[in-house]
């Protein structure tokens, strides 16, 4: 930046507006628990302001502790962190979703139960908790959670029974966590049944997918795929779709209500000749009847899916070759309408060490981002992110290796409204053990995300447009943002106030309307974002 902008920033400092600001650096957050053991980030969600919520677990002396962190979407700095210690050594936070009001629902296994906790977005305080079960033995857990249009909470997972586990789905009030309904599914063998995927259809039906155990003389005990649609009012079943020898991992719907299920499907008549393949299918949203199914060839495989705006289904998973005894990190795409396999790739080749894509996200252009653990060289299993175009061309890859040759991996991903990629997982530390880690990468290059002022001003404009405020107030705030953007593009035409002038006026107007025409939460978010922009400008000086 030139000298005029530097003078402008100096003037801003004199006015005391940025006295406490620090430059914006590359976006990474890493957390090491007190035991220096295995700490892992397993779930990620973004709120409407772009703040990032990440959940997982930390090792504590007696158990695994839930941890939820709220991070600035711009800088990755922590806004707050909350830890919760239960009584079971297997407690783990597996799912996370930000609601319409900016609060967050954390879910998983806590005290050995199917558990949910709602936290305040502004400060992380607990608003309510619920722990559900139908028997006291074994362990239950939520595996997926979402929010409906009314702000109520839907969750799926499993609960212990006297003979194993049953699929368990529940709807809770978003206000206080009161249980509205529950639905339990006991498979044909009354044994090990698990729910994994969850979605809400355009008509409001609650969709779940998973697997139920089944016995046949030829295959013995084996899982079957089960997808169920339920009434949002009382949880009664509308239809169910069952596939012999298979499993559902993720479920989504398109705007027309067609249901897309990704997971695995078995083949072979006997246990000695059988195998599994990464599989996808579509179901009629009204009846549950199968429209098409398609699989990626292989000996053993399983996957997850993400749907783009045109109904194409991107998939990611792992594939094992019995002949070569090798593993592949697999990504692919099935076409809308027919389910035809458009392309499949194994970007890291085949290795005798385990590797897998664990999650996949799709951006607005239909490009996919697959994340997982890969073996790209001699550094062991590494944290891996691969972005592919809709035609299957690799756009970029990013591999992050921890200290030594330990195991690193990515478990969850999200894409922000600018197309940047957030990835959560674990990374080996120098003293052993693994750290909870979250990174934000440029959607264009895969490099560490480093925001620029024009981009942040554009995001600020989007936030203002999304406010529920009188049009005159929205127009006034937008005018100030646009004025700052114009001055930033051509600082030679600016006076000594430069970009700071419109931003200073923006701050004053938001502060004057806080708790009046602009809610306190929205005001705080806007002010935080403006200060992030000022912090970035300070780093240019």
N, C-alpha and C positions, 0 to 999 in steps of 0.2 A: 504494500500500500504506500501511497505517496505522503509527502510531508504534511499536506493539508489535513489528511485524515488523522495523522499522528497528533497534530495540534488539536483537532476536534476531540480526540480521546483524552488528551491532557486536560482540556477544558471540562470534560465530563468528570474526570477524577477530582478536579477542584470543587465541583458542585457536590461531591460526596455520594454520587449515585452508584459508583462501582468500587467503593472503598474496600469491600470485602470479597470482591470477585477474584477468581483465579482462571488462568487460561484453560481452554477445553483441550483435553488430550485424547489419545486413542481410547476407544471404548472397550474396557475389559473389567470384569469384576471377579475376584477370586477369594474364596473363603476356606480357612483351615480350622477344623474343629479342635477342641481342647485335647483330644486323644491322639492327634496326629495320625489318624488311621484313614478309613475310607469315608470320605464326605462327597456327596453327589447332588448335583442339580438335575431334577427329573421332569419338571414341568415349567411351562412359561406361558404368560398371557399378557396382552397389551390393553390398556384402557383407552378411552376415546381421545385422551390428551397425549397419547404416545408414551406414557409412563410404562415401565416394564415390571411385572411381578414374576418372581422366580421362586419355585419351591423345590424342596428336596429333603435331605436328611444330613445330620452331622452325628458322628460318633461321640457319645458321652460316656462317663464311667460305667453306667449300669445298663444303658439301652441306646437305641437310636433316637435322636431328637428331631422332631419336625423343625424345619426352618423355612420362613417366608421372608423374602427381601423385596422391598420396593426400590427401584432404581430410576434415576432420571433417564428418560429416553434419549436425551441429547448427549449427556456426558457419561452416563453409566455410574454416576456417584450414588451411594445409598441415601435414600430418603429416610427409611427406617428398616430395622431388622427385628423379627420376632422369632424366638425359639420356644418350643413346647416339648417337655419331656414326659413320656408316658411310662407304663409299667412293663411293656413287652419288649424283648430284645429285637423283635422283627417289625416294630412300628416303622412306617415309612409313608411319606407324602408322595402320592403318585399323580395327582391331578390338580389343576388350578384354573380358575376362570374369573376374569374381572366382570362385574355386573354393570348394568346400565347407569348406576349412580356413582361409579368409580370405586366401590368397595370390591373386595376380592373373596372368593370362596376357595378354601384349601381343603383337600380331601385325600383320603387314603386309609391306612390302618393305624389306629391309635388306641392304646390299651387293648390291643388285639381285636378291635371292633371296626365295623363299617362306620367310618367317622367323617364328619364335615365340620368346618369351623369358618365362620364369617368374620373377616377382619375389616376394620375401618380403613378406607383408602387414605385419608389425610394423615392418620397417626399410627395405624396398625393395631389399635386396641381391639380386643375380642368383642364382637357384637352378639354372637351366640355360638353354641356348640351343640352337636348332636352325635351320639354314639349308638348305633343300632345293631341288634343281633336277634337270633331266634334260638340259639343254643350257647352253652358256655364253653364248649370244648373247641380246640383248634383256633384258627385265626380268620377273621373276615376283613374285607378291604373294599373301598371304592377304587375303581380303576379309571372311570371317566366321569366328568361332571360338566353340565352346561346350564344356561339360564334361558327361560322362556320369555315371551314378549311381555308378560306381566311382571317379570322380575323374580318369579319363583325358581327354585333350584331342582334340577333333575340329576340323579346320580345312578350309576350302575356299577356292579362289581360282584362280590360273592360273600356269603355268610356261612359259618360252620353249622352243620347239622349233626345228628347222632351217627350218621354213616359216612360223612364226607363234607362236601360243600354244595350249596345251591346257588344258582344265579339269583341275584337280589337287585331290584330296582326300586327307587323311592322318589317321591316328590315332596319337597319341603317348602314351607312359606319362606320367601326371601326376606320377609320383615323380621321374623323371630325364630325361624327354624322349626316351627310346628309341623309335625308329620301330616301331610294331606292324604297320601296313600302309599302303600307298598305292594310289590308284586314279587312273588317267589316262584322260581321254576326249578322243579326237581326232575332231573333227566331219567330216562328209562331204566338205568341201572341203579338209581338212588345212590350215586357215588360222587364223583368229582365233576362238578358243573361250574362254569365260570363265565361271567359277562365281561366283555372288554370294550365294545364300541357303543357309542350313544349319539343320537341326533334327534332333531325335531323337524318334522315334515312341514311343508307350507300350510297344510291343513291343521297343524298343531299336534298331530299324532306323535307319540314318543316311540322312537325306534331304538332297539338294542340288538346287539349281535354278540355271539360268543360260541361256546362249545359245551356239549353235554356228553357224558360218558355212556357208552352203549356196548353191549356184548353180543357178538355173533360167533358161531362155532368156527368159522374160517379165519376171522381176524382177531378173535378174542376181545378183550376190553380195548376200546378205542374211542376217540372223540368223534362226535358228529357236529356239523355246523348247524347253528340255530339262530334265526333272525326273527324278531317278534315286533309287531306294531301294537301299541297300547293306547287306550283312550287317555287324553290329558286330564280328563275330569276325575276319573276314579281308578285308572290303571288296568281296567279290564282289557283282555286281549281282543284285538280287532282281526288279526290273522297271525299265523306263524309259518315260516318256511324252514324246512328241515332238509339237510343234505347228509346222506350217509358218508361217514369217514371224511371229516373236514373240520374247519374252524373259522370263525369270523373274528377279525382283529379290529377293523374300523368300518363305520357305516356313515354315509352321507346321502343327501337328496339334492336333486336339481330343482329349479323353480317350478317345474311341472309336477313334482312329487315322485318321480322315479327314484328308486332306492338303489344305492351302489354299495356293495359289500366287498371288502378286500380281506384276504387272509390266506388260507391254504386249502387245497383239496387233495384227497388221497387217491391212489390208483393201485391196482393189483388185487387179485382175488384172495390171497392168503397173506398171513403175516410175513412169510419168507419172501414173497414177491412184491410186497407193497412198498409204496413210497409216497412222498407228498410234494406238491408243486405250489409255488406262489400263484394265487388264483384270485379272480375277480368275477363278480356277477352282478346283474341288475335285476330288480324285482319290480313288478307293478305296484305302485304305491297304494292302490285301492284294494287289491286282492292278495298281494304277496306272491303271485305266480311269477315264475322265472322267465325273463325275457331273453337273456343270453348269459353264458359263462365262458371264461377264457382263462388259460393257464400258461405260465412260462415254463417250458420244458426243463426237467432236471430230476435228480434222484430224491433229494430231500430239500424242501424249501418252505418258507413262510414269509408273508409280507404285510405291509400296511399301504393305505392309499390316500390320495388327495384329489379332489375334483376341481376342474377348472370351470370357468364361466360358460363354456360351450358344451359341457358334458363329457369331455375327455377325462380319462382317469389315469393319473400318474401313480406308479407303484414303486415301492422300495422294499428290500428285504435281504435275505441271505439264501444262498444256494450251496448245497454240499454234493460233491461227486463221490459216490461210493468207489468207483474204479480208481480214481486218482487220490482219494482221501484229501481233497482240497476244498477250500471255502472261497466264495465270491461275494463281494459287496455288489448287489444287483439293483439296477434301476430300469424302469421301462414305462411304456405308455400304451393304454388300450383306447381305441377310437370310439367316439360317441356313436350311438345308434347300433352299430354291429358288434362292438366289443373286439374287433380285430386287433391283433397285436401290431402296433405301429413300429415299435423298436424296443430293443433290450440291450443294455450295456453292462459290462463289468469293468468299471474304470480302473480298478487296482489289480486286475488279473486274478489268477487263481493261486492261493497259497495254502500251505499245510497248516498254518496258524489260523485260528478263527477270525473272521471278519464279517461284518454285517451292516447294512443300512437299517437304522432303527426308527427313523421318522422321515416324513416328507412333507413339504409345503409347496404351494403353487402361487405364483404372483399374478397380477392382473393381465399380463401378456401371455399366460399359459406356460411360462417357463417354470421348471421344477427345481427345488433345492432338496437334496437328500443328505441326511446327516447320519453318522454312525461311527463305527470303529473300523479302521482299515490297516493293512500292512503294506505300506508303500515302499519300504526299504529295510534297512537294518536296525531301525530304532524301535522295533517292537510294534505293538498295536497303538495306533495314533488316532487322535480326535480328527475326524474327516468330514469335510463339507464339499459337495459337488453340485454345481449349478448347470443345468442342461436346458437347451432351447426346446420348444415344442416339437421340433423335428429330430431331436436326439443329439444334436451337436453339443459337445462340452463347451460351455462358455467360460468357466473357470473352476478351479478346485483350490481348496485351502486345507492344508494338513498342519496340525499343531501337535508337536511332540513334547511330552513332559520330560523331566529329568531322568537320565538313565534310559533303560529299555523296558520300563514298566508299561502298564496298560492305561491308555487314555481313550476316551470315547465321548461321543455326542449322543444325547438321548431325546432331545426335543428341539423344535424350531418354530419360529414365527417370522412373518414378514410384515414390516411396518408400511404405512401408507405411502412412503416414498420408494418402496421396493428394497429397502435395506434388510439384511438378514440377521436375526438374533438366534443364537444357538446356545443351548445349555447342556452341561454334561460333567465330566470329571477329568482331572489332569494330574499325573504323577508329580509329586514334589521331590525335592532333592533328598530329604531325610526318610523317604519311603512313605507309603500311604498315598491317598489321593485327595485332591482338593476339589471342592464345589467351584465350578467355573461357568461364567456366562460371557460370551463375546458378541459384539455387533460388527458385522462386516458390510462393506459397500456392496450393494446389489449389482453395481456395474462391474466391479473388478475383483471382489472377494478380499480386498485388502482391509486392514483395520479401518473402521468407520471413523472419519474425522469430519465433523460438520463444517459447512461454510455458511456465511451469513446470509446470502441470497436464499439458500435452501431453508434456513430457519425462519426467515421472514415469510416465505411461502407457506410453511407449516403454520405459522402464527395466523396468517390470513385464513387458512382452513379452519383453525380453531374458532376464530371470531365468527365465521359464517355458521358454524355449528351451534353457536350460543342461542339459547331461548331468551332473547332480549328484544325490546322494541326496535323496529327497523332503523329509526333515526340514530339510536345508539350504535347499532352494528355498523351503519354507514360511517359514522364519525370515527370509530376505532379503525375500520378498514382504510379510511383516508390517511390516517397517521402511519399505518404500516406501509401503505403504498408510497407515501412521501419518503419514508426512510429507504425503501427499496430503490427509488429513483435517485436519491442522493448517493447511495452506495454505488450505483452504476456509474455515476459521473461526479465524483467528489470535487473536481476542479470548479464546478459551478456552485458549490456550497460555501456558505460563509463559515465563520468560526464555530457555529453551532453544529454544522454538518449533520451526520446521521443521528446524533444524540438528541437534537431538538424534537423531532417527531416522536422518538421513543420516550423521551422525558414526558411529553404531553400525554402519551398513551398511558404511562404509569400513573400519572395524576388522575386521569379520567377513570381508570379501573379502580384505583383506591377510593375515589369519591363514590363509586357505585357499588362497592363491595357490601354484600348483605342487603342491597336494595334492589336495583334492577339486574345485578349480576350476583349469582350465588357466591357464598364465601369460597366453596370448593373451586368453582370456575375462575373466580378472581385470583386465587392463589396459584392456580395452574398457569394463567396468563402472565402473572407477574414473574413466576419462576422462569417461563420461557423467554420473556424479554430480558431478564438478567443473564440468561445463558447467551443471548445474542450479544449483550454488552461485554460479557466475559470473553467471547470469541473475538470481538473487535479489539479488546484490550491486548489480546495475544498478537494481533497484527501490527500493533504500534511499534 
